[in-house]
Amino acid sequence: MKLSSQIKPISYLKSHTAEVVKSITETREPLVITQNGEAKLVVMDVKSFEEQEETMALLKLLAMGNKEIEEGKYRDVEDVFAELDAADER
């Protein structure tokens, strides 16, 4: 796991919660929390989390599209537009 953000022990989070919230909200830098010297969780602001979730959703859609292409489940764009034109003329 690549940890380019701040790293603090869980005791720091417990004793500096308000500061941590303010810092993360302002900088949008995630904070890695360690327990017994091992990374255990990441604290991030809500906006960054939501952006990450949107990115993951788009990546899933792309992966699904690639899988469908590999399985031959696609149509040529010319055929799709021809069908749309025909439907529009009706």
C-alpha atoms as one frame of an Amber mdcrd trajectory, in Angstrom:
protein
   0.000   0.000   0.000   1.365   3.423  -0.966   1.104   5.834   1.944   1.981
   9.324   0.748  -0.220  11.034   3.316   0.283  11.848   6.967   0.748   8.928
   9.334  -0.159   9.163  13.018  -0.728   6.660  15.828  -4.245   6.069  17.102
  -3.352   7.820  20.372  -2.773  11.029  18.365  -6.231  10.760  16.837  -7.766
  10.242  20.269  -6.100  13.283  21.800  -6.234  15.646  18.794  -9.545  14.816
  17.114 -10.676  18.422  16.547  -7.299  19.369  15.051  -7.330  16.304  12.813
 -10.811  17.118  11.513  -9.843  20.729  10.817  -6.583  19.771   9.094  -8.110
  17.079   6.903 -11.011  19.326   5.944  -8.678  22.171   4.973  -5.931  20.207
   3.220  -8.017  17.311   1.894  -5.011  15.100   2.703  -5.966  11.723   4.155
  -4.528  10.661   7.493  -3.305   7.099   8.002  -3.872   5.845  11.548  -1.563
   3.201  12.941  -2.041   0.801  15.816   0.985  -0.980  17.229   3.041   0.435
  14.341   0.793  -1.043  11.662  -1.498   0.961   9.342  -5.087   0.220  10.366
  -7.323   2.870   8.816  -7.451   6.007   6.710  -9.356   9.132   7.717 -10.432
  11.414   4.881 -12.831  14.293   4.308 -16.278  13.585   2.925 -15.736  15.432
  -0.365 -12.630  13.366  -1.138 -14.494  10.183  -0.206 -17.399  11.055  -2.488
 -15.020  11.858  -5.370 -13.261   8.552  -4.819 -16.581   6.694  -4.854 -17.581
   8.404  -8.125 -14.235   7.463  -9.643 -14.663   3.843  -8.575 -18.161   3.749
 -10.072 -16.843   5.048 -13.405 -14.002   2.517 -13.370 -16.515  -0.279 -12.752
 -18.591   0.891 -15.727 -15.486   0.936 -17.924 -14.531  -2.556 -16.766 -18.048
  -3.814 -17.518 -17.883  -2.216 -20.970 -14.513  -3.802 -21.697 -15.843  -7.189
 -20.626 -18.852  -6.842 -22.928 -16.570  -5.892 -25.820 -14.395  -8.949 -25.155
 -17.539 -11.105 -25.160 -18.669  -9.598 -28.468 -21.671  -7.882 -26.897 -21.554
  -4.643 -28.856 -22.927  -3.047 -31.988 -21.341  -0.771 -34.551 -22.118   2.875
 -33.984 -23.392   3.247 -37.553 -26.056   0.587 -36.892 -27.174   2.282 -33.681
 -27.461   5.693 -35.341 -29.307   4.181 -38.314 -31.846   2.652 -35.903 -32.230
   5.968 -34.080 -32.746   7.805 -37.370 -35.346   5.261 -38.461 -37.177   5.531
 -35.163 -37.075   9.334 -35.391 -38.626   9.276 -38.865 -41.600   7.223 -37.664
